[in-house]
């Protein structure tokens, strides 16, 4: 048996944690970078989708809901005088 291997008769004890504490993650640099990178990728995806559909958005009628002067005149009625009871 080599001299550099040491065996002890007493087992080493690891700190005991309850199940909830053992399942909790740590807040660290890795989590921060995952959040930053995923947010940037989501923003790029949204911008890319908007850019891809920009032609369809520009094809929408400009005067949607707003009447042209000629069209508005069709709905213009003369104002009638007020009728008063004697």
Residue frames relative to the residue before (quaternion, step in Angstrom):
aa qw qx qy qz dx dy dz
X 1.0000 0.0000 0.0000 0.0000 0.00 0.00 0.00
X 0.4434 -0.6996 0.4812 0.2871 3.60 -0.81 0.99
X 0.5535 -0.6472 0.4322 0.2965 3.52 -1.18 0.64
X 0.6591 0.5402 -0.3314 0.4050 3.62 1.09 -0.49
X 0.6133 0.5026 -0.3617 0.4904 3.64 1.22 -0.12
X 0.1047 -0.7983 0.5926 0.0237 3.55 -0.76 1.08
X 0.1063 -0.7644 0.6344 0.0429 3.51 -0.92 0.94
X 0.1171 -0.7755 0.6141 0.0886 3.52 -0.92 0.84
X 0.5125 -0.6557 0.4620 0.3066 3.51 -1.10 0.60
X 0.6828 0.4437 -0.2896 0.5030 3.62 1.15 -0.51
X 0.3843 -0.7250 0.5146 0.2488 3.61 -0.72 1.00
X 0.4627 -0.6587 0.5113 0.3009 3.54 -1.08 0.71
X 0.2719 -0.7746 0.5521 0.1457 3.55 -0.91 0.91
X 0.2955 -0.7270 0.5970 0.1668 3.53 -0.94 0.97
X 0.5810 -0.5747 0.4177 0.3972 3.59 -1.06 0.52
X 0.3755 -0.7283 0.5341 0.2082 3.59 -0.96 0.89
X 0.0646 -0.7834 0.6182 0.0066 3.56 -0.90 0.99
X 0.4545 -0.6458 0.5160 0.3317 3.54 -1.10 0.60
X 0.7047 -0.4943 0.3009 0.4105 3.60 -1.25 0.37
X 0.6498 0.5224 -0.3313 0.4417 3.61 0.92 -0.82
X 0.6733 0.4883 -0.2949 0.4705 3.57 0.87 -0.90
X 0.6600 0.5177 -0.3107 0.4470 3.61 0.99 -0.78
X 0.6966 0.4727 -0.2735 0.4653 3.61 1.11 -0.63
X 0.5672 0.6083 -0.3942 0.3911 3.60 1.15 -0.29
X 0.3733 -0.7271 0.5365 0.2101 3.51 -1.05 0.86
X 0.4657 -0.6543 0.5164 0.2973 3.51 -1.29 0.15
X 0.3681 -0.6789 0.5866 0.2439 3.53 -1.18 0.63
X 0.2114 0.7955 -0.5409 0.1729 3.56 -0.50 1.13
X 0.7751 -0.3456 0.2545 0.4637 3.51 -1.31 -0.24
X 0.6324 0.5474 -0.3410 0.4291 3.60 0.99 -0.77
X 0.6527 0.4989 -0.3099 0.4787 3.59 0.93 -0.87
X 0.6330 0.5390 -0.3244 0.4512 3.58 0.95 -0.85
X 0.7039 0.4598 -0.2761 0.4658 3.59 0.83 -0.93
X 0.6047 0.5325 -0.3615 0.4691 3.59 1.06 -0.61
X 0.6602 0.4986 -0.3087 0.4693 3.60 0.94 -0.83
X 0.6629 0.5034 -0.3082 0.4607 3.60 0.91 -0.87
X 0.6899 0.4771 -0.2865 0.4629 3.58 0.81 -0.99
X 0.6697 0.4889 -0.3164 0.4609 3.62 0.91 -0.81
X 0.6303 0.5167 -0.3407 0.4687 3.61 1.03 -0.65
X 0.6526 0.5014 -0.3108 0.4756 3.58 0.96 -0.83
X 0.6567 0.5015 -0.3147 0.4672 3.61 0.95 -0.81
X 0.6360 0.5141 -0.3302 0.4714 3.60 1.02 -0.73
X 0.6472 0.5054 -0.3191 0.4732 3.60 0.98 -0.79
X 0.6417 0.5080 -0.3225 0.4757 3.60 0.98 -0.78
X 0.6493 0.5134 -0.3189 0.4616 3.61 0.97 -0.81
X 0.6636 0.4905 -0.3123 0.4707 3.60 0.93 -0.83
X 0.6545 0.4986 -0.3093 0.4768 3.59 0.95 -0.84
X 0.6431 0.5212 -0.3156 0.4639 3.59 1.00 -0.79
X 0.6571 0.4934 -0.3121 0.4768 3.60 0.97 -0.83
X 0.6413 0.5127 -0.3213 0.4718 3.58 1.00 -0.79
X 0.6587 0.5035 -0.3053 0.4684 3.59 0.96 -0.85
X 0.6408 0.5370 -0.3172 0.4476 3.57 0.99 -0.84
X 0.7619 0.3533 -0.1815 0.5116 3.60 1.00 -0.84
X 0.3729 0.7597 -0.4748 0.2414 3.64 1.21 0.09
X 0.6215 0.5441 -0.3472 0.4440 3.60 1.03 -0.67
X 0.6594 0.4920 -0.3065 0.4787 3.59 0.99 -0.80
X 0.6515 0.5109 -0.3215 0.4595 3.57 1.00 -0.74
X 0.6658 0.4988 -0.3021 0.4654 3.60 1.04 -0.71
X 0.6271 0.5616 -0.3341 0.4239 3.61 1.18 -0.46
X 0.4697 0.6661 -0.4536 0.3606 3.60 1.23 -0.08
X 0.5804 -0.6060 0.4151 0.3515 3.57 -1.05 0.81
X 0.4864 -0.6954 0.4566 0.2670 3.55 -0.85 1.02
X 0.7686 0.3515 -0.1827 0.5023 3.58 0.89 -0.93
X 0.2053 0.7973 -0.5405 0.1733 3.57 1.01 0.68
X 0.8232 0.1486 -0.1370 0.5305 3.56 -0.43 1.21
X 0.6958 0.4001 -0.2696 0.5320 3.59 1.12 -0.49
X 0.3337 -0.7645 0.5230 0.1751 3.56 -0.72 1.07
X 0.4458 -0.6437 0.5442 0.3011 3.52 -1.17 0.63
X 0.6597 -0.5200 0.3421 0.4212 3.64 -1.11 0.44
X 0.6558 0.5052 -0.3263 0.4563 3.63 0.95 -0.79
X 0.6739 0.4817 -0.2949 0.4763 3.55 0.96 -0.81
X 0.6414 0.5285 -0.3294 0.4480 3.60 1.02 -0.71
X 0.6164 0.5615 -0.3524 0.4249 3.62 1.08 -0.62
X 0.5817 0.5803 -0.3817 0.4234 3.59 1.09 -0.50
X 0.7298 0.4066 -0.2280 0.5001 3.55 1.08 -0.67
X 0.5124 0.6379 -0.4191 0.3935 3.57 1.27 0.04
X 0.0738 -0.8006 0.5943 0.0197 3.61 -0.62 1.06
X 0.5224 -0.6288 0.4563 0.3515 3.55 -1.04 0.66
X 0.4727 -0.6761 0.4873 0.2862 3.52 -1.06 0.76
X 0.3006 -0.7597 0.5544 0.1586 3.55 -0.74 1.07
X 0.5320 -0.6225 0.4493 0.3573 3.58 -1.07 0.63
X 0.5590 -0.6153 0.4427 0.3362 3.55 -1.14 0.64
X 0.3127 -0.7354 0.5703 0.1901 3.54 -0.92 0.92
X 0.1098 -0.7938 0.5967 0.0433 3.56 -0.82 1.01
X 0.4196 -0.6891 0.5298 0.2616 3.50 -1.03 0.77
X 0.4896 -0.6855 0.4422 0.3080 3.65 -0.95 0.82
